[in-house]
Amino acid sequence: MPSPDSTVLEARNAAGDGLRATFFWRVDRYAHRIERLENGVAITLLESIEGSELDRWPPSPPLQQLHVEPLADGRHVALLVGMAGESHWSLSAEREPGAEALVFDVACRVKNQNARLGSAYRSLVRQELQEGLALLHRPGGQGEPAILELIPLPDVRNPAPHVLVDGRGVSLGFADPIDPPQTVRWKYRVRLG
């Protein structure tokens, strides 16, 4: 049984401002939220939309195990794995070296036809889609520059995931069904705007 404690990854600058990803146990899997750290205050911007044990293809990867591994340069990487139906998921999250950014690298071993594959977030601030990336704005701010960017990254074997912005939030995923069996990988960067 996983610990109900939370695990935190941060990407801060010298002033202490930056980003934080907090992984926490919710019902039967790990969820996570992404916060902007500014002047000692954490502003929650995104929270993963999780499914339930009844979902064969949940909105976000169902991750049941978490391990944090130190890297040679002093950073840490969060490694998560999980399973739903006959498919297996993995996720790694780490600070991008030299930046106030976090990189998420997700994979799913698809063994049968899927309905939807991707990662979904509830947005707690105003968001917009611009040139294939999601921009999130300061709460209550109109006309201000984005404070966070969610950027899909291409992979050698897989195209970059599509980004969708709708009334509930932001999602990254693939529009076309995946022909099994294969491993599908999607990567994205979350950085300060």
Secondary structure, DSSP 8 states (H G I E B T S, - for coil): ---S--EEEEEE-TTS-EEEEEEEEETTEEEEEEEEEETTEEEEEEEE----TT-SS-SS--B-EEEEEE-TTS-EEEEEEEEETTEEEEEEEEE-TTSSEEEEEEEEEE-S--S-EEEEEEESS-EEEETTEEEE--TT-SS---SEEEEEE--SSS---EEEE-SSEEEEEESS---SSEEEEEEEEEEE-
